[in-house]
C-alpha cells in the first residue's frame, strides 16, 4: 500500500532528498568534460580517497561523484535507468547538446509546465534535466 507524503510524520520521515550519484567511469577525463562543460557542473574539492575520481558540484553541493574504474573492477550494483537534475534555461541546454552532437530526447510532462531533456553521457549513463522555468 502506497503512503502519501501527508501520511508521513515525525521520525518516520527521515530522508531529506537525494544527496549525490556515484558513477564508475572507464574514462575519467571524458566524464569530467561532459558533466562540467556540457551540463555546467563545477569540478571541486574531493577527499583524498585511495581511488582516482572527481566530484562535480551544483552550487555548493557535490551532486555527481565520478570514480575511475578499469574493466573488471566494476561492481554490479543493480539497474538504474537515469538520474535527474533540476535545471533552468532549456534552450541553452538544447543548443549545447546540438553543438556537442549529443543525442537527446525532449519530453513535456502531461498536465504540468515541466519539460525534461534526456541525454546519454559517457559510460552510457542517462541524465535527465528537469525544467520548470517556462524557458
C-alpha distance (Angstrom), angle and dihedral (degrees) to the residues before:
residue distance angle dihedral
X1 . . .
X2 3.79 . .
X3 3.76 119.3 .
X4 3.78 120.8 -141.2
X5 3.82 119.8 -136.4
X6 3.81 88.7 -112.9
X7 3.83 89.5 61.1
X8 3.82 93.9 56.3
X9 3.79 115.2 86.3
X10 3.78 141.9 156.8
X11 3.80 122.2 -8.4
X12 3.80 92.2 -6.4
X13 3.82 90.4 70.3
X14 3.79 101.4 66.8
X15 3.81 104.9 138.0
X16 3.79 109.8 98.1
X17 3.81 98.4 -173.9
X18 3.76 140.9 -74.3
X19 3.81 111.0 -40.7
X20 3.81 103.0 -172.0
X21 3.76 145.9 -38.9
X22 3.82 121.8 -121.2
X23 3.79 116.7 -148.3
X24 3.78 124.9 -169.0
X25 3.78 108.8 -144.8
X26 3.78 134.5 -173.5
X27 3.81 91.5 -155.7
X28 3.80 110.7 42.5
X29 3.80 96.7 -179.6
X30 3.81 93.2 49.8
X31 3.80 90.1 50.7
X32 3.82 92.7 47.1
X33 3.81 89.4 51.1
X34 3.82 92.4 51.4
X35 3.80 97.0 47.0
X36 3.81 94.0 39.5
X37 3.81 106.0 35.5
X38 3.81 101.1 28.7
X39 3.81 103.2 32.1
X40 3.81 95.6 30.7
X41 3.79 100.5 -124.6
X42 3.80 116.8 147.6
X43 3.79 123.0 -121.5
X44 3.78 109.0 -128.7
X45 3.78 148.8 156.0
X46 3.79 118.6 -29.1
X47 3.80 125.7 -176.9
X48 3.82 115.0 -105.8
X49 3.80 96.1 -98.2
X50 3.81 120.1 171.0
X51 3.81 89.1 -114.3
X52 3.80 125.4 77.8
X53 3.77 113.2 -114.1
X54 3.79 150.2 114.0
X55 3.78 139.1 -121.2
X56 3.81 120.6 -137.7
X57 3.79 118.8 -156.8
X58 3.80 136.6 -149.0
X59 3.80 103.9 -159.5
X60 3.83 103.7 -41.5
X61 3.83 96.3 -24.6
X62 3.83 124.1 94.6
X63 3.82 98.0 -138.0
X64 3.82 101.3 163.5
X65 3.79 119.2 49.4
X66 3.79 115.8 -170.0
X67 3.80 122.9 -162.1
X68 3.78 121.5 -174.0
X69 3.79 113.2 -131.0
X70 3.77 132.5 177.8
X71 3.83 120.1 -135.2
X72 3.80 107.0 -80.4
X73 3.83 93.7 27.0
X74 3.79 89.6 77.8
X75 3.77 113.8 113.3
X76 3.80 118.8 -141.4
X77 3.79 106.0 -130.1
X78 3.77 102.9 163.1
X79 3.76 136.1 -90.4
X80 3.79 126.1 -51.3
X81 3.80 117.9 171.7
X82 3.82 98.2 -158.2
X83 3.75 145.8 -34.8
X84 3.79 125.4 -128.4
X85 3.78 133.8 -137.4
X86 3.80 125.6 -168.2
X87 3.78 110.3 -120.1
X88 3.79 143.3 168.6
X89 3.78 131.7 -147.7
X90 3.79 102.5 49.2
X91 3.83 93.8 -177.5
X92 3.80 90.7 57.4
X93 3.81 91.8 52.1
X94 3.79 91.9 47.5
X95 3.82 88.1 52.8
X96 3.83 92.0 47.7
X97 3.79 91.7 50.2
X98 3.80 92.5 47.3
X99 3.82 93.0 47.1
X100 3.80 90.6 47.8
X101 3.82 91.6 47.2
X102 3.81 88.5 -121.7
X103 3.79 113.2 155.9
X104 3.78 113.8 -130.7
X105 3.77 140.9 169.2
X106 3.81 123.7 -137.8
X107 3.81 118.7 -148.8
X108 3.81 130.1 -175.1
X109 3.81 109.3 -150.7
X110 3.83 105.6 -129.3
X111 3.79 115.6 -113.8
X112 3.82 93.8 12.1
X113 3.81 140.8 78.5
X114 3.82 89.2 -120.4
X115 3.78 119.8 121.3
X116 3.79 124.5 -172.4
X117 3.78 134.6 -159.5
X118 3.80 117.9 -160.4
X119 3.81 118.0 -162.8
X120 3.78 131.6 169.3
X121 3.77 113.5 -133.6
X122 3.77 133.7 -174.3
X123 3.80 116.7 -37.6
X124 3.82 88.7 24.4
X125 3.82 93.2 -80.8
X126 3.81 111.6 156.4
X127 3.80 115.6 -138.9
X128 3.79 123.9 -165.6
X129 3.77 118.9 -155.8
X130 3.79 110.1 -160.2
X131 3.81 119.7 -155.6
X132 3.77 126.1 -168.1
X133 3.78 97.4 161.0
X134 3.80 102.9 96.8
X135 3.82 91.2 -119.2
